[in-house]
Amino acid sequence: MPHSLLWSLVLAVHIISIALWIGGIFYAVAILRPSLGLLDATQRTSIMLQTMSRFFKGLTHAIPTALISGWLLILHEGGFANAPWTVNAMQAFGIIMAGLFARLYFGPFQKVRRAIRPQASAFDSIRTQMLIIMALGFLAILSACLSHPFV
């Protein structure tokens, strides 16, 4: 496999992972959750739990893939010491987002998942945390765009 093709594939994997992560969160908070308001509470809770379980399981693969592929790209481009501030900002946002996801997954999500009758307020807490992760994701994408030189 030619060298440039390999790094193009690493970049593609990185972008796909980010798209799944941020796009999935956008879908969950901006499209799915408001649409579930049409259902009764039991159905809404069941769908939210099933959806989050599947989505979060996917994120346990997408997030490490995004971080590792990003670090590989940094190493390929000259290493961490030579990375521009925009790449360092992108990396910082990604690490913070991953930490917030771990906190969300092992905290509020597990509490809701184990509850016999999860309360709506618990889902509101999860939604708020997902909105914060999504906002940081948008900032990471903005950082990526700022680091691309248009000549």
C-alpha beads as a LAMMPS data file, in Angstrom:
LAMMPS data file: protein, C-alpha beads

151 atoms
150 bonds

1 atom types
1 bond types

-500.0 500.0 xlo xhi
-500.0 500.0 ylo yhi
-500.0 500.0 zlo zhi

Masses

1 110.0

Atoms # bond

1 1 1 0.000 0.000 0.000
2 1 1 1.556 3.350 -0.989
3 1 1 2.498 5.612 1.899
4 1 1 0.081 8.438 1.009
5 1 1 -2.813 5.997 0.609
6 1 1 -2.211 4.653 4.106
7 1 1 -2.350 8.123 5.658
8 1 1 -5.399 9.032 3.595
9 1 1 -7.112 5.964 5.057
10 1 1 -6.048 6.925 8.595
11 1 1 -7.512 10.398 8.003
12 1 1 -10.726 8.868 6.633
13 1 1 -11.060 6.614 9.694
14 1 1 -10.484 9.652 11.920
15 1 1 -13.144 11.753 10.181
16 1 1 -15.667 8.880 10.119
17 1 1 -15.167 8.298 13.852
18 1 1 -15.724 11.974 14.596
19 1 1 -18.783 12.076 12.323
20 1 1 -20.304 9.099 14.153
21 1 1 -19.528 10.614 17.549
22 1 1 -20.735 14.182 17.022
23 1 1 -23.390 13.380 14.434
24 1 1 -24.841 10.671 16.633
25 1 1 -25.071 13.011 19.584
26 1 1 -26.728 15.671 17.422
27 1 1 -29.265 13.124 16.194
28 1 1 -29.999 11.901 19.731
29 1 1 -30.557 15.331 21.303
30 1 1 -31.972 17.339 18.407
31 1 1 -34.047 14.805 16.481
32 1 1 -34.784 11.599 18.399
33 1 1 -35.548 12.976 21.843
34 1 1 -38.039 15.654 20.689
35 1 1 -39.768 13.107 18.457
36 1 1 -40.276 10.743 21.392
37 1 1 -42.456 13.335 23.095
38 1 1 -45.341 11.922 21.084
39 1 1 -45.133 8.606 22.983
40 1 1 -46.231 7.719 26.505
41 1 1 -43.562 7.722 29.217
42 1 1 -43.025 3.940 29.244
43 1 1 -42.479 3.735 25.493
44 1 1 -40.296 6.846 25.510
45 1 1 -38.100 5.445 28.292
46 1 1 -37.762 2.089 26.568
47 1 1 -36.751 3.624 23.247
48 1 1 -34.308 6.030 24.892
49 1 1 -32.623 3.218 26.833
50 1 1 -32.369 0.940 23.794
51 1 1 -31.082 3.749 21.590
52 1 1 -28.524 4.978 24.110
53 1 1 -27.322 1.432 24.815
54 1 1 -26.611 0.820 21.129
55 1 1 -25.189 4.278 20.488
56 1 1 -22.925 4.280 23.538
57 1 1 -21.687 0.797 22.673
58 1 1 -20.698 2.136 19.251
59 1 1 -18.991 5.112 20.870
60 1 1 -16.838 2.808 22.976
61 1 1 -15.233 1.897 19.638
62 1 1 -15.480 5.226 17.782
63 1 1 -13.928 7.368 20.524
64 1 1 -10.679 5.400 20.952
65 1 1 -10.467 5.093 17.165
66 1 1 -10.818 8.869 16.794
67 1 1 -8.172 9.579 19.435
68 1 1 -5.652 7.003 18.207
69 1 1 -6.044 7.925 14.538
70 1 1 -5.665 11.602 15.454
71 1 1 -2.465 10.910 17.371
72 1 1 -1.136 8.834 14.471
73 1 1 -1.791 11.761 12.124
74 1 1 0.025 14.138 14.491
75 1 1 3.024 11.799 14.599
76 1 1 2.971 11.511 10.816
77 1 1 2.969 15.294 10.428
78 1 1 6.064 15.832 12.550
79 1 1 5.088 14.968 16.102
80 1 1 3.433 16.669 19.032
81 1 1 6.166 19.306 19.428
82 1 1 5.585 20.549 15.869
83 1 1 1.778 20.559 15.994
84 1 1 0.139 23.980 15.526
85 1 1 -2.026 25.397 18.306
86 1 1 -5.174 24.487 16.387
87 1 1 -4.221 20.802 16.387
88 1 1 -3.400 20.992 20.095
89 1 1 -6.796 22.645 20.707
90 1 1 -8.503 19.905 18.689
91 1 1 -6.656 17.278 20.717
92 1 1 -7.599 18.958 24.004
93 1 1 -11.271 19.115 23.019
94 1 1 -11.164 15.441 22.026
95 1 1 -9.603 14.342 25.305
96 1 1 -12.091 16.404 27.336
97 1 1 -14.976 15.000 25.265
98 1 1 -13.738 11.445 25.845
99 1 1 -13.490 12.077 29.579
100 1 1 -16.982 13.555 29.691
101 1 1 -18.326 10.581 27.741
102 1 1 -16.696 8.141 30.194
103 1 1 -18.225 10.098 33.087
104 1 1 -21.629 10.042 31.380
105 1 1 -21.422 6.361 30.450
106 1 1 -20.246 5.052 33.817
107 1 1 -22.336 7.502 35.868
108 1 1 -25.781 8.733 34.854
109 1 1 -26.299 6.237 32.036
110 1 1 -25.602 3.220 34.263
111 1 1 -27.903 4.675 36.923
112 1 1 -30.739 5.054 34.393
113 1 1 -30.043 1.653 32.891
114 1 1 -30.273 -0.082 36.267
115 1 1 -33.319 1.799 37.524
116 1 1 -36.630 -0.026 37.605
117 1 1 -38.469 3.141 36.595
118 1 1 -35.999 5.780 35.372
119 1 1 -37.085 9.338 36.019
120 1 1 -37.315 11.921 33.242
121 1 1 -34.888 14.151 35.154
122 1 1 -32.171 11.498 34.755
123 1 1 -32.607 11.623 30.978
124 1 1 -32.468 15.431 31.136
125 1 1 -29.096 15.181 32.889
126 1 1 -27.807 12.833 30.189
127 1 1 -29.103 15.193 27.481
128 1 1 -27.373 18.186 29.088
129 1 1 -24.069 16.322 29.255
130 1 1 -24.451 15.205 25.632
131 1 1 -25.075 18.826 24.591
132 1 1 -21.809 19.850 26.272
133 1 1 -19.925 17.077 24.461
134 1 1 -21.543 18.122 21.179
135 1 1 -20.562 21.787 21.703
136 1 1 -16.967 20.747 22.386
137 1 1 -17.120 18.586 19.249
138 1 1 -18.176 21.602 17.212
139 1 1 -15.221 23.531 18.652
140 1 1 -12.893 20.642 17.752
141 1 1 -14.217 20.694 14.183
142 1 1 -13.744 24.470 14.071
143 1 1 -10.147 23.985 15.262
144 1 1 -9.591 21.452 12.479
145 1 1 -10.914 23.908 9.913
146 1 1 -8.721 26.709 11.247
147 1 1 -5.634 24.543 10.930
148 1 1 -6.226 23.862 7.230
149 1 1 -4.344 26.403 5.106
150 1 1 -6.309 27.741 2.154
151 1 1 -3.935 29.377 -0.268

Bonds

1 1 1 2
2 1 2 3
3 1 3 4
4 1 4 5
5 1 5 6
6 1 6 7
7 1 7 8
8 1 8 9
9 1 9 10
10 1 10 11
11 1 11 12
12 1 12 13
13 1 13 14
14 1 14 15
15 1 15 16
16 1 16 17
17 1 17 18
18 1 18 19
19 1 19 20
20 1 20 21
21 1 21 22
22 1 22 23
23 1 23 24
24 1 24 25
25 1 25 26
26 1 26 27
27 1 27 28
28 1 28 29
29 1 29 30
30 1 30 31
31 1 31 32
32 1 32 33
33 1 33 34
34 1 34 35
35 1 35 36
36 1 36 37
37 1 37 38
38 1 38 39
39 1 39 40
40 1 40 41
41 1 41 42
42 1 42 43
43 1 43 44
44 1 44 45
45 1 45 46
46 1 46 47
47 1 47 48
48 1 48 49
49 1 49 50
50 1 50 51
51 1 51 52
52 1 52 53
53 1 53 54
54 1 54 55
55 1 55 56
56 1 56 57
57 1 57 58
58 1 58 59
59 1 59 60
60 1 60 61
61 1 61 62
62 1 62 63
63 1 63 64
64 1 64 65
65 1 65 66
66 1 66 67
67 1 67 68
68 1 68 69
69 1 69 70
70 1 70 71
71 1 71 72
72 1 72 73
73 1 73 74
74 1 74 75
75 1 75 76
76 1 76 77
77 1 77 78
78 1 78 79
79 1 79 80
80 1 80 81
81 1 81 82
82 1 82 83
83 1 83 84
84 1 84 85
85 1 85 86
86 1 86 87
87 1 87 88
88 1 88 89
89 1 89 90
90 1 90 91
91 1 91 92
92 1 92 93
93 1 93 94
94 1 94 95
95 1 95 96
96 1 96 97
97 1 97 98
98 1 98 99
99 1 99 100
100 1 100 101
101 1 101 102
102 1 102 103
103 1 103 104
104 1 104 105
105 1 105 106
106 1 106 107
107 1 107 108
108 1 108 109
109 1 109 110
110 1 110 111
111 1 111 112
112 1 112 113
113 1 113 114
114 1 114 115
115 1 115 116
116 1 116 117
117 1 117 118
118 1 118 119
119 1 119 120
120 1 120 121
121 1 121 122
122 1 122 123
123 1 123 124
124 1 124 125
125 1 125 126
126 1 126 127
127 1 127 128
128 1 128 129
129 1 129 130
130 1 130 131
131 1 131 132
132 1 132 133
133 1 133 134
134 1 134 135
135 1 135 136
136 1 136 137
137 1 137 138
138 1 138 139
139 1 139 140
140 1 140 141
141 1 141 142
142 1 142 143
143 1 143 144
144 1 144 145
145 1 145 146
146 1 146 147
147 1 147 148
148 1 148 149
149 1 149 150
150 1 150 151
